[in-house]
Amino acid sequence: MSSREQLSDFLASVERRAFKQAAYAVRDDHAALDIVQDSMIKLAEKYGDKAAAEFPMLFQRILQNTIRDHYRRLKVRTLWTTLFSSLAPRHEEQEQDPLDTLQDKTNPSQPLQPDASLEQAQLLAALEEALIALPTRQREAFLLRYWEDLNTAETASVMGCSEGSVKQHCSRATHALAERLKRKGISLQNEE
């Protein structure tokens, strides 16, 4: 059994990365924040008494399910909005660019030189753009494996698929990212 402090420490350690993961998935910062908060509440309410070692897997599963629920609700809402759209005038809202939130000003490893800082920002923007362009399952597998550092079995458990599917999604995502970055003139270190 875990203590309240262990649960609190876990949630504090995972909140930033979970937000970025949700933001990549839904491309809306406000919705991503709601998704992360809902996921944290569900973990605390339903699984707060579990062992602290189980929190990462449980939280990732809850987060992915909450993202899927968001899309289901959005689909239903869009259906009704489409049906009644002819009754109201259309007003397009200005969208927020998720790339604006990528630059992390609190990162101590960020270069201090302006040219290096600009280069890093451009590289991160290109990487985030490439991640967003990936199909949903490939992005999910890639982020869980390489960002959340889950092994293949844990990733398969979170995604609800086989380990072979995880490997296939990760391989396709890696190749797609490399190709997209290569087209932008960004070469990978292991390429010669």
N, C-alpha and C positions, 0 to 999 in steps of 0.2 A: 504494500500500500504506500502511496505517496503522500507527502504533506502538502499543505497549501502553498508553502514556500517553493517546493519543487515544481508544482504546477505553474505558479507565477513566474518563476525563473525560466521555465521552458517556454511559456507563451511570450515572454519578453525577448527571448533569444530568437524566436522564429517569426515574429510579426513582420519585420521588414521584408524578408525573403518571401514570405507568404503573400504579402501585398503585391510585390512585383510579379510573382507567379500568377496571381489572380488578374492583375492588370494586363499581363500578356494575353491571358485567355479571353477576357471580356472587352478589352480595349476601352475601358471606362473607369477612371480612377475612383469615382464615387461608388459605383457598383462594386468595384474590387474591394474597397474599404468595407462596405457592408458584408460582402462575402467572407472576408477574413474575420470580422467581428462575429458574425453568425457562427463560423466554424469554431472560433475560440470558445464561445458560449456553449455550443454543443459538446465540445470536449470537456469543459469544466462540469457541465451538468450531468452528462451521461457517463463519463469515463474518468472523472477526477479522482476516483478512489483506486484506479488501476496503478500498477507499478510505473515509476517514472521512465523506465526503459521502454515501455510500450507507447509512450506519448508520441514520438515521431511518426511511427507507422499509423497510429490511430488518427493523428491530426491530418496527415497527408490524405488519408482515405476520406475523412470528413470534408476537407477542403475541396478535393476533386468532385465529390458528390454535390457539394453546395454550388460549385461552378456549373455542373450539369443541371441542377435545379434552376439556377438563374436562367439558363438558356431555355428550359422548358417553359418557365413563366413568361419569358420574353416572346417566345413563339406564340403562346396563347394571347398575350397582350397585343402583339403585332397583328394577329388574325382579326381581333375585334377592332383595332384601330384602322385596319385596312377597310373593313366593312363599313365603318362609319366615317371614313375620311372625306367622303363627298359632301358631308353635312357641315363641315367646318373648313374655314380657310386654312391654307397651308402656310406654316411659318417654320422655316428651317433654322434650327439652333446651331450656333457656332460650336464646333467640336473642339475638345482639348486635344492637343498633341501629346501622346504619352512619351514621346522622346524628350520632352522638356523635363520630365522627372528623373531621367536616367542619371544625370550628373549628380554625383554624391559629394557635396561640399564638406562633409564631415570625414571623408576618407583620408586617413593619414598617409596613405601611400600615393596620393595624387601628386603628380609632378608640380613643382612650383613655377617652372618656366612657362611663359605664355604659349610658345610654339608647341612645346611638348603637351601642354594641357589641351590645346586645340586639336592636336593630332589624336590624343586619347579620346576626346569627346567625339570626334568624327568616327573613329574606329568603333566606339561603343554604340554610336547611333546606327552605324551600318550593321553591326551585329544584332542590335535589337530589331531593326527593320527586317533582317533576315529571319530572326526567330519568329516574329509576328507573321511572316509569310508562310511559315511551315503549316502543314495540315495539323489539326487539333491533336490527334493521337501522337503524331511524331513529336510535336512540341512538348506535350505532356511527358512522354517517355524521356526525351532529351533532358528536360529540366529536372525531373525526378532523379535520373541517373547521374548527371554531371553537375547539377547545381545543388541539389539536395543530398547528393552523394549516397543514395540508396543503392544497394546491390540489385542484381537482376531479379532475384526472388522477391525482395521487398517491393520493387517497382511493379512487378507482375501482380502482387497482392493488392497494391494500391489501385492499380488500373483495372483490376478484375479481368486479366487475360493471362495467357501462358508466357513463360519465360522466353520461348522462341519468338513470340510476337513482340516482346519488349526489345529483344536483340534486333529484330528486323526493323522496328520503328526507329531505334537509335541509329542503326546503320544508315537508313535512308535519310534521317534528319542530318546526320554528320555530313553525308555526301552532298545533300542539298545546300547546307550552310556553306560548305567549302566552295561549291560551284558558284553560289550567289556572291560570296565575298571575292572570289577570283574574278568574276565579271566586273566587280567594282575596282579591281586593281589591287586588292589586298591579298598578298601571298601568305600562306601558312608557313610557320617556321620549319616544319619537317619536310617541306617541298624544296627541291633544289632547282 
